[in-house]
């Protein structure tokens, strides 16, 4: 097949974003130019790569196969560039990081501190949910990932920062001023929780199961911000990483309940495919994170 790298790059951007508009913005091309690249690629392949249903586009089976290989090709090209740059002794470079949405509350500060030391390095930060993060890891589509619950099996995971999970409530909640609240008191409380598959939700469910309690997950949200707003509005209690609550605790819009067994102590991890060949930039950032994050990133105060 006589397709070009430019066509493959356009396809990868559209497939990853499932949007011609976002792909054209990312590639600094017009939308008709991106559409033309995809059309020419489909002619070379001899199969449709996308299908449109309503206003949304989806990958066809052929598109899914090509996307898998396009990611592998992009990684190989990036590795070639990395090796050649290192042979030339270049100090500048690019870093691709993917993080769980909850980690985005502190990762920008980590990147900023790293950038102050290495000002010629550029960074692409992708913030996504756990399911998408696992897919990116499986495709080896980023240099490093930061998440709260690493997958079991193949990827390598390095803990670097405590990740306390706490139960939150509005300040006028009946339990807000109590101390040493027994876990059994929460059996009848309604909770606003993250989506199925979320690491935070999984940790909460496991904790309550060990105490013989079924978590009353009556509201489900897809972001920490949505959970905080729902709890503040009185829709139920929430369980979140303490790192997501700094501003709400300062402004006293939410309170952390003093429940026996909490905080649930977890860790943040730097994760990457095992055996991955790191660029100098990625290796430097991982070393910086593992050695300095605990001193750089402060856990919010929550006890009155």
Secondary structure, DSSP 8 states (H G I E B T S, - for coil): ----HHHHHHHHHHHHHT-HHHHHHHHT--HHHHHHHHHHHHHHHTS--EEEETTEEEE-HHHHHHHHHHHHHHHHHHHHHHHHHHHHT---EEEEEEEEGGGGGTHHHHHHHHHHH-TTEEEEEEEE-HHHHHHHHHTT-SSEEEESS--SSSSEEEEEEEEEEEEEE-TTSTTTT-SSB-GGGGTT--EEEE-TT-HHHHHHHHHHHHTT----EEEEESSHHHHHHHHHTTS-EEEEEGGG-HHHHHTTSSEE--BTT-SEEEEEEEEE-TT----HHHHHHHHHHHHHHHHHS-------
